[in-house]
């Protein structure tokens, strides 16, 4: 493309798959909405190796900075240390990269967890849009930390028994929530993680605008309450999942060595398969994996389990009724007609993909925002069942309980399951309307692009 007159946007995701994917999907939506945009997507050299060959629009280009942070392959070993490296070591090489970019940068879209990008934007006199990659309600919980803290409700490290059942009903825009459903942080990493999250929220309110990876109808009370509080614009542009590629189109899964799971799905009855995936970052313990395997076998329900590095441990579980694979095209799987449920860790991207596909969920949260996400799924939206009730690896969910809950979700003739599916279909339809032309998310996306373009014109004049 001709870059001389392009409006140049630089995208800076937090270096983790759960953040890079939604940022790239947002950039694809932006690139397709206005061909005059040139988007430079900045990652580490390691991440460039991971995503460099993925298809993208011609007006998105990839650039890298040196690997100044721990590898993606080990970041879960020291979560607090990894965050500290992101906050302290990436700013200087990113700014050096900016110095060599052409044409002049019009706007930086940075993950909220890259708070120093706001400072860089001020030094360069460039507008910074902060992309919050989690639920709007999670943003509100973090933003209102002092309110929770003043009442002795957050952070808390022991939420067992009656303590965890106590309700909080004073967070603006958020329905009554149990203490046990607030974001969980371990005693080991808690203060560091919480401190950096609060810093990120604080910097985001100093940005040019906030972008939420959600559609308005999903959490409208939260979005309205934050709009009333902040002086900066808030755009709800989600879900930033890869829906711009129709799920029935051929994808990379066909060329992947484990792509034959779609042939297996094609042979299964409609709505009969439980899809199981517990995320790409922090996972469950080996004993819990064994209990999940026991529960799936005992349930008698067909399943497709993405177990990544644990596939070799589970050769027997998939005999007769299931399939265990190390990778899949998740959204395409969820949109497959044979999939009728999703056992999930409740990461926000997975939650949004399940909502988009209209698939009810079994919630198995592990950490941080996954816990309040699970509450949204089960209690507020009523499109799922709670499977894991207490957080922490020492709290095993036994195979028998897993089997019973799986059967409840996947009983297509049961009243409970039918109601969950009805509500999931309603949310799917709401999501589809939001991303269609004239929908809430599509309108917000166009408004954001218009603001970037207008800002470029103002700079030129």
C-alpha positions in Angstrom: 0.0 0.0 0.0 1.0 3.7 -0.4 2.2 4.6 3.0 2.9 8.3 2.3 -0.7 9.4 3.1 -1.6 6.5 5.4 -3.0 7.0 8.9 -0.4 5.1 10.9 -1.5 3.1 14.0 0.9 1.2 16.2 -0.5 -1.8 18.1 1.3 -2.9 21.2 -0.1 -6.1 22.9 0.9 -7.5 26.2 3.2 -10.5 25.4 0.9 -13.4 26.1 -1.4 -15.3 23.8 -4.5 -14.3 25.6 -3.6 -10.7 24.9 -1.9 -10.9 21.5 -4.8 -12.7 19.8 -7.5 -10.1 20.7 -5.2 -7.3 19.8 -4.5 -8.8 16.4 -8.2 -9.5 15.8 -9.0 -5.9 16.7 -6.3 -4.8 14.2 -7.9 -6.9 11.5 -11.3 -5.3 12.1 -9.7 -1.9 11.9 -7.7 -2.7 8.8 -10.8 -4.0 7.0 -12.9 -1.0 8.1 -10.6 1.6 6.6 -8.0 0.8 4.0 -6.3 4.1 4.6 -5.0 2.7 7.9 -1.5 1.3 8.1 -1.1 -0.8 11.3 2.3 -1.7 12.7 1.9 -4.6 15.1 4.8 -4.8 17.6 5.9 -8.0 19.4 9.1 -9.5 20.7 11.3 -11.5 18.4 10.1 -14.7 20.0 6.5 -13.8 19.3 7.3 -12.7 15.8 8.5 -16.3 15.2 5.1 -17.6 16.6 2.8 -15.4 14.6 4.8 -14.2 11.6 3.3 -16.7 9.1 -0.3 -16.2 10.1 -2.5 -14.6 7.4 -3.4 -10.9 7.8 -4.6 -8.0 5.7 -2.0 -6.2 3.6 -2.2 -3.0 5.6 -1.0 -4.8 8.8 2.8 -5.2 9.1 4.8 -6.9 11.9 7.8 -5.4 13.7 9.7 -6.8 16.6 11.8 -5.7 19.6 14.5 -7.8 21.2 13.6 -10.6 23.7 14.1 -8.5 26.8 11.6 -10.6 28.8 11.4 -14.3 29.8 10.3 -16.7 27.1 6.6 -17.4 26.6 7.4 -21.0 27.3 8.4 -20.4 30.9 6.4 -17.2 31.9 4.1 -19.2 34.1 7.0 -20.3 36.3 7.3 -16.8 37.8 4.3 -14.8 36.9 5.1 -11.8 39.1 8.7 -11.7 37.7 7.4 -11.8 34.1 5.0 -8.9 34.7 7.9 -6.9 36.3 10.0 -7.5 33.2 7.2 -6.4 30.9 6.7 -3.2 33.0 10.4 -2.3 33.2 12.3 -3.7 30.2 10.2 -3.2 27.1 9.7 0.5 27.1 13.1 1.5 25.9 13.4 -0.9 22.9 9.8 0.0 21.9 10.6 3.7 21.9 13.8 3.0 19.8 11.6 1.1 17.3 9.2 4.1 17.1 12.1 6.4 16.1 12.6 4.4 12.9 9.0 4.0 11.8 7.6 5.7 8.8 5.2 7.3 8.2 4.6 9.4 11.3 2.7 7.6 14.0 -0.9 8.8 14.4 -2.1 6.6 17.3 -0.8 3.9 19.6 -3.3 1.2 20.6 -1.7 -0.5 23.7 -2.9 -3.2 25.9 -3.9 -1.7 29.3 -1.2 -4.0 30.9 1.5 -2.0 29.0 0.9 1.2 31.1 4.2 2.9 30.1 2.8 3.2 26.6 0.7 6.2 27.9 3.9 7.9 29.0 5.6 7.2 25.6 2.6 8.6 23.8 2.8 11.8 25.9 6.5 12.2 25.1 5.8 11.7 21.4 2.6 13.8 21.4 0.7 10.8 20.0 -2.7 9.7 21.2 -2.8 6.4 23.1 -5.9 4.1 23.1 -5.9 1.6 25.9 -7.3 -1.8 25.0 -8.7 -3.6 28.1 -8.6 -7.3 27.1 -10.8 -8.6 29.9 -14.4 -8.1 31.0 -15.6 -4.5 31.6 -16.7 -5.8 35.1 -13.1 -6.9 35.8 -12.0 -3.4 35.0 -14.5 -1.9 37.3 -13.5 -4.3 40.1 -9.9 -3.3 39.8 -10.7 0.4 39.4 -12.8 0.3 42.6 -10.0 -1.5 44.6 -9.9 1.3 47.2 -13.6 1.0 47.8 -13.3 -2.7 48.3 -10.2 -2.3 50.4 -11.8 0.3 52.7 -14.5 -2.3 53.6 -12.0 -5.0 54.1 -13.1 -7.0 51.1 -10.1 -7.1 48.8 -7.5 -8.5 48.6 -8.4 -11.6 50.6 -6.4 -14.9 50.6 -8.8 -17.1 52.6 -12.3 -17.3 51.1 -13.3 -20.7 52.4 -16.6 -21.3 54.2 -18.9 -18.5 55.2 -16.3 -15.8 54.4 -16.4 -16.5 50.7 -20.3 -16.5 50.7 -20.5 -12.9 52.0 -22.0 -10.6 49.3 -20.6 -7.3 47.9 -23.3 -5.1 46.3 -21.8 -1.7 46.2 -19.5 -1.8 43.1 -21.0 0.6 40.5 -22.7 -1.3 37.7 -22.0 -4.7 39.0 -24.6 -7.0 40.4 -24.3 -8.6 43.8 -21.2 -10.7 43.9 -19.8 -13.2 46.5 -16.3 -12.5 47.9 -15.3 -15.9 46.6 -16.1 -14.6 43.1 -13.8 -11.6 43.2 -10.4 -12.0 41.4 -8.2 -14.6 43.1 -4.5 -13.9 43.7 -2.1 -16.1 45.5 -0.3 -15.1 48.7 3.0 -15.6 46.9 2.4 -13.3 43.9 -0.6 -11.4 45.1 0.8 -8.1 46.1 3.0 -7.7 43.0 0.3 -8.7 40.6 -2.3 -6.6 42.3 0.0 -3.6 42.5 0.8 -3.8 38.8 -2.9 -4.2 37.8 -3.8 -1.1 39.8 -1.0 0.8 38.1 -2.3 -0.3 34.7 -5.8 0.8 35.5 -4.5 4.2 36.7 -2.5 4.9 33.5 -5.4 3.8 31.3 -7.6 6.6 32.7 -4.9 9.0 31.5 -5.0 7.6 27.9 -6.9 9.2 25.0 -9.7 6.6 25.2 -10.6 3.1 26.5 -11.4 0.2 24.2 -13.4 -2.7 25.7 -13.3 -6.2 24.3 -17.0 -6.7 24.8 -20.3 -5.7 23.1 -22.5 -3.2 24.9 -25.4 -5.6 25.6 -23.2 -8.0 27.5 -22.4 -5.6 30.4 -24.2 -2.4 29.7 -24.7 -1.4 33.3 -20.9 -1.6 33.9 -20.1 0.3 30.7 -22.7 3.0 31.5 -21.4 3.5 35.0 -17.8 3.8 33.8 -18.8 6.3 31.1 -20.5 8.4 33.7 -17.3 8.4 35.8 -14.6 9.0 33.2 -13.8 12.1 31.1 -12.3 10.0 28.3 -14.4 8.2 25.6 -15.1 4.5 26.1 -15.6 2.4 23.0 -17.0 -1.2 23.2 -15.6 -2.9 20.1 -15.8 -6.6 21.0 -15.8 -9.4 20.9 -12.3 -9.2 19.3 -12.3 -12.8 18.3 -11.6 -14.1 14.7 -15.3 -14.0 13.6 -14.3 -12.0 10.5 -13.3 -15.3 9.0 -16.5 -17.4 8.7 -16.2 -20.6 10.8 -17.2 -22.8 8.0 -14.3 -21.7 5.8 -11.2 -23.9 5.5 -8.5 -22.8 8.1 -5.0 -23.6 9.2 -6.4 -26.7 11.0 -6.6 -28.5 7.7 -2.8 -28.3 7.3 -2.1 -28.9 11.0 -0.8 -32.5 11.8 -3.8 -32.8 14.2 -6.3 -31.3 11.9 -8.2 -34.6 11.5 -10.3 -33.8 14.6 -12.7 -32.0 12.3 -13.3 -35.3 10.4 -14.0 -36.9 13.8 -16.5 -34.0 14.7 -18.3 -34.5 11.4 -19.2 -38.0 12.4 -20.7 -37.1 15.8 -24.4 -36.4 16.4 -25.6 -32.8 16.6 -24.9 -31.2 20.0 -23.4 -34.4 21.4 -19.7 -33.3 22.0 -18.3 -31.6 25.0 -15.3 -29.4 24.0 -12.7 -29.3 26.8 -9.9 -26.6 27.0 -8.4 -25.1 30.1 -6.3 -22.4 28.5 -2.8 -21.7 27.1 -1.1 -20.3 30.2 -1.7 -21.5 33.8 -3.2 -25.0 33.8 -4.5 -27.5 36.3 -2.4 -29.8 38.4 -1.6 -33.4 37.3 -3.9 -34.9 39.9 -6.8 -32.6 38.7 -6.1 -33.7 35.1 -6.5 -37.3 36.2 -9.8 -36.5 37.9 -11.1 -34.7 34.7 -10.1 -37.8 32.7 -11.9 -40.1 35.1 -15.0 -37.9 35.1 -15.1 -37.6 31.3 -14.9 -41.4 30.9 -17.5 -42.0 33.6 -19.9 -39.5 32.1 -20.3 -41.5 28.8 -20.4 -38.1 26.9 -18.4 -37.6 23.7 -15.6 -35.1 24.1 -12.8 -33.3 22.3 -10.1 -32.3 24.7 -7.3 -29.9 23.9 -4.7 -30.9 26.4 -1.5 -29.4 24.8 1.6 -30.7 26.6 -0.4 -33.3 28.5 -1.6 -35.3 25.5 1.0 -38.0 26.1 -0.4 -38.6 29.7 -3.9 -39.2 28.5 -3.8 -42.0 25.9 -6.5 -44.1 27.5 -9.1 -41.5 28.3 -10.1 -41.0 24.7 -10.8 -44.6 23.9 -14.2 -45.1 22.3 -16.0 -41.8 23.1 -13.4 -39.0 22.9 -10.4 -37.4 21.2 -7.4 -35.8 22.9 -5.4 -33.3 20.8 -2.6 -30.8 21.5 -4.2 -28.0 19.4 -7.3 -26.9 17.5 -8.9 -23.9 15.9 -11.1 -23.2 18.9 -13.7 -20.9 17.4 -14.2 -23.2 14.5 -14.6 -26.1 16.8 -17.2 -24.2 19.0 -19.2 -23.3 15.9 -19.3 -27.0 14.7 -22.8 -28.4 14.9 -21.7 -31.5 16.9 -20.4 -29.4 19.8 -23.0 -28.9 22.6 -20.9 -27.7 25.6 -17.6 -26.2 26.6 -15.6 -27.1 29.8 -13.5 -23.9 30.1 -11.1 -22.1 32.4 -13.2 -19.0 31.7 -10.5 -16.9 30.1 -12.2 -13.9 28.5 -11.3 -14.8 24.9 -12.7 -18.3 25.4 -15.8 -16.9 27.1 -16.4 -14.5 24.2 -15.9 -17.3 21.6 -18.4 -19.5 23.4 -20.9 -16.6 23.6 -20.4 -16.0 19.9 -21.0 -19.7 19.1 -24.0 -20.0 21.4 -22.5 -22.9 23.4 -23.3 -23.3 27.1 -20.3 -23.7 29.5 -19.0 -25.7 32.4 -16.9 -23.2 34.4 -13.5 -24.3 35.8 -11.7 -21.0 36.7 -8.1 -21.1 37.8 -6.8 -17.6 38.4 -7.5 -13.8 38.5 -10.3 -12.6 36.1 -11.4 -16.2 35.4 -13.2 -16.3 38.7 -15.6 -13.3 38.2 -16.0 -14.4 34.5 -17.3 -17.7 35.8 -19.8 -15.8 38.0 -21.0 -13.9 34.9 -21.5 -17.1 33.0 -23.4 -19.0 35.7 -25.2 -16.4 37.8 -25.7 -13.3 35.6 -26.1 -14.7 32.1 -27.3 -18.1 33.1 -25.6 -19.9 30.2 -23.5 -22.4 32.2 -23.0 -24.6 35.3 -20.4 -24.2 38.0 -18.0 -27.1 38.1 -15.0 -25.7 40.2 -16.3 -24.0 43.3 -13.0 -23.4 45.3 -9.9 -21.9 43.7 -6.4 -23.4 44.3 -4.7 -26.6 43.1 -5.2 -28.3 46.5 -9.0 -28.2 46.0 -9.6 -31.1 43.6 -12.9 -31.6 41.9 -13.4 -35.3 42.0 -14.2 -37.4 38.9 -17.6 -38.4 40.1 -18.8 -34.8 40.5 -17.3 -34.0 37.1 -19.2 -36.9 35.5 -22.5 -35.8 37.1 -22.2 -32.1 36.1 -21.1 -33.0 32.5 -24.2 -35.2 32.2 -26.4 -32.4 33.4 -25.0 -30.0 30.8 -25.1 -32.4 27.9 -28.5 -34.0 28.6 -30.2 -32.5 25.5 -33.6 -33.7 26.7 -33.3 -32.3 30.2 -35.2 -29.1 31.2 -32.0 -27.5 32.8 -29.9 -28.1 29.7 -32.6 -26.9 27.3 -32.9 -23.6 29.3 -29.2 -23.1 29.2 -29.1 -23.6 25.5 -32.0 -21.3 24.9 -30.3 -18.5 26.8 -27.0 -19.2 25.0 -28.8 -18.9 21.7 -30.3 -15.5 22.8 -26.8 -14.3 23.7 -25.4 -15.5 20.4 -28.1 -13.6 18.5 -27.3 -10.5 20.6 -23.6 -10.8 19.8 -24.4 -11.2 16.1 -26.5 -8.1 16.1 -23.7 -6.1 17.8 -21.1 -6.9 15.2 -23.4 -6.5 12.2 -23.5 -3.2 10.3 -25.2 -0.6 12.5 -24.8 -2.8 15.6 -23.4 -1.5 18.8 -19.8 -2.8 18.4 -19.6 -2.0 14.7 -20.8 1.5 15.3 -18.3 2.0 18.1 -15.5 0.6 15.9 -16.3 3.1 13.1 -16.5 6.0 15.6 -13.0 5.1 16.9 -11.6 4.9 13.4 -13.2 8.3 12.6 -11.5 9.8 15.7 -8.1 8.4 14.7 -8.5 9.8 11.1 -9.7 13.1 12.3 -6.8 13.3 14.7 -4.4 12.8 11.8 -6.0 15.6 9.9 -5.8 17.9 12.8 -2.1 17.1 13.2 -1.5 17.7 9.5 -3.2 21.2 9.7 
